[in-house]
Amino acid sequence: MAFLMLQAGRKLYYEEEGSGQSVVLIHGWKASADVYQYASRMLTKSGKYRCIRYDQCGHMRSDVPAEGPTLQTLAEDLHALISLLELEKPILVGWSMGAMTILEYIRLYGSSHLSRIVLVDSGPRALMDADWHCGRKNGTYTMDDLNADYKQMQADFNEFLRLYYLSSKPGYGNIPLEEQQEIVRQRMIGYDPRVLTELWYSMNQRDHRKLLPGITCPVAVFHAAVMPSCTPEAAAYYDRSLRAPHKCVLFEGCSH
């Protein structure tokens, strides 16, 4: 375990293990590098991979930005990590917000220097518009919904998170209210509500559809069958839009 010092003066926590092909494992919203402990162990066991996992800014052990972070902040941090660790042709694996971080990184820095990318259960756009009904909440999530969420997160973040878990975690609604609230309280330890609020607002406005045909490295799209963030329609859109070698894989029985 170690820290990288970024130009912005922030510290970024990371861990690495193994040797061989570099694999950067990027966690989702309100998660941490710890979610990849098992995956990193399995990959490095083969002796073929060097796995790097890190806490995105404002999550767990990484510093909180002075100003509200955006999805672009996360992409710039990923670029700094790749540069400072001198990773050549890395594989990028991102789950949920981590997948959006990868797409934002490609928007800013391109994909020619990447070996391949893996996008786990995240579509290219969250908000519904006139020609897009494949985003969050089965394609019904609008800008009005996002603004309402933003206000609720500012007023009572823990209650927003409890309601979010009801829509994304199978069986959570069967737990008594008091236990739901205690789970949220425990899971917020180490996280900054302000950072999570700003990132939610930023990432849900981003539209990465236009960049998909220009991605040049191979792509894997993994999507869940139960309460997915990447709907079947979004996965089909990836399949139609990507020109680089790609594969879309449905994980039966798995949730986001």
N, C-alpha and C positions, 0 to 999 in steps of 0.2 A: 504494500500500500504506500502511496506517495501523493504528492501534490505537484501540479504544474502551475507556474506563475504566468498569468496571462498579461498581455500588454495593458489591459484595462486596470491592472492592479489586483485583480481577483485571483483567488486560488481555486483550482479545479482538482478535485479528488479523483484518483484513478488507481486501479490495480491491474497488474498484468502477470501472466503465467504462461509457461510453455515456450516453444521455439518453432520457427517455420513461417508459413504464410500468416500475415497479420490479419486478425479479425477484430473489428471494433464493434462491441455490443452496446447498443444505445437504448436506454430504458424509456418508458412512457411517462405520462403526466402523473405526478404524485407517486413516483416509484423511486428506485435507486439502483446502483450497480449491483446490489445484493440479489436482485431478481435473476441475475445471470450466473450465480455461483455454480449451479448444477450444470448448465449448458457449457460454461467455460471448462469445468472439470472434465466433462465428457469429450470435448473437442481436443483439449491438450493431451488427454490420455493416449490419443493416437500417435503423438509425437510429430504431427504435421503442422500444428497451428500454434501461433502466439496470440493469445486472447487478451484484449485490452477492454476493460469495462470501467465506466466512470459515472459519477454523479453529475447530472446536468445542473446548471447554475441554480442556486436557491433550493436545491434538493439535498437533504441530509447533510453531507460533509463539505459540499462545495459552497463557496461564498455567495452571498446574496448581492446582486448588482445594486449600485447606488440608485439607478433609475429603473423603472419598470422594464423587464426584459420582454423581448418579442421572439417570435420563431426565428427571425434573422439572427438574434443574439445567440441562439442555440447552434445555428449553422456556423456562425463565426467561431464559436468555441470548439466545435468539431474540427474545423479547419486548423485552428491553433494546435489542437491535440495531435492531428496527423502530421503537422509541420514540425512541432517540437520533438515528437518521438521519431521523426524521420521515417515514417511508414511508407513503404513503396508498394504500390498497387494493392491497397488493402481491400478486404471484403468488409462491407458495412452491413450490419444487421440491426434493424430498428423495429421496435414494437410500439404501436399506437403513436403517441407523440414522437417517439424515436424514429418511426418511419417518415413522419412529416418533416422531422429534422433532416433526414437524408435527402428528401426531395427538395427542401429549401437549400441545402448544401449544393445540390446539383444545379439548382437555379443560379446560384452565385458563382460556383467554381467549375461547373461542368462535370463530366463523368469519364472522360478519356483516360484519366489516371487511376481509375478504380478497377479492381479485378471483377467484382460483381456486387450486387446489392440484394438484400432480402428485406422485403416490406411486409411486416406482420400486422394484419388486421387493422388497416387504416386506408381509407379511400383517398383519392386525389383532391377531393373537395368535401367539406362538411355541410355547407349551407345550401338549401334549396334555391334554385332560381328557375327562370322560364324553361330552360332546357336541361335541367339537372334535378333529378328526383332520386338520387342514389346515395345521399349522404346520411348524416346523423338522424337518429329516430326514424329509421325506415324511409328516409328521403323527405321528411316533413319539417326539418329544422330550418327555421327562417332567421333573418337578421333581427326581427322583432323578438324571437325566442332567445337569441344570443344576448340582446340588450337586457332582456328580463333576467336572464341568468347572471349577467354581470352585476346588476343591481342587487340581486339576492346574495351573491358571493360577497359583495361589499358589506351588506347588512348582517348576514349570518352565514359565514362560510361553512361551518360544520353542518348546518341544516341542508345547505345545497349539496354537500358531499353525501349526506345520508340519502337524499332523494336520487342522486346520481347512482349510488350503489343499488338502489331499488331497481333501476332500469338496466343495470349492467352486470349484476352478480346474481346468478340463479340461486334461489333459496333464501336470499337475504330478507325478502319480505315476510318469510315465515318466522323470523326471529322477533321476540318481543321488542317494543319500541325502546325501552331502557337499554337493552343489550345493543341494539343498533347504534344508539347514541354513544355508548361506551366504546364500541368498536371504532367509530369515527374519531373519538377523542384520542384513543391510543394510536391510531394510524396517522394522526396529525403531528405526533411528536417528531421533531426534526424538520418540519416543513414550514415554510413561510406562506401564510394565506395570501399576502399581497402578490408574491411571485406567482403563485398558482393561478390567481385571478387574472393577472395580466397575460400570462401565457395562454390560458384558456381563451381569452378574448382575441388574442393575436392569431393563434393557430387555427381557430375555427373560421376566420375570415379568409385564409389563404386559399388560392385556387391554383393547383399545380397541373391541371389538365393539359395545358398547351405545351408543357415541357416534355411530356411522356414520349412523343415520337422522336425527340432528339436525343434521348438517352442511348448511349452507345455500348455500355457494358451489359452483360447478361443480368436478368432480373428474375427473382422468384417472388411471387405474391402468395402469402399464406393468409387464409381468411377462415374465421370461425363459423360454425354452424348454429351456435346458440348465442342469442343476444349479440350479434356481431357489430363491430364498428365499420368494417368493410362488408357491405351488403353483397349478396350474389350479383346484383346489377352493377355495383362498383367493380367487382372482380371481372365481370364480363367486359366492362369498359377498359380496364387495364389490358385485357387480352386483345381487344380490338385496336387499341391505340399504340401499344408498344411495338416498335419495329426491331429492336434488338432481340436476340434470343431470350425467351422468357417462358415461364411456366406458372400457372395459377393452381394452387393446391388447397382444397377444402378440407378442414380438420373436423371430421364428424364427431359429434358429442362434446366438442370443446367450445368454451365461451371466450369472450374477449380477454 
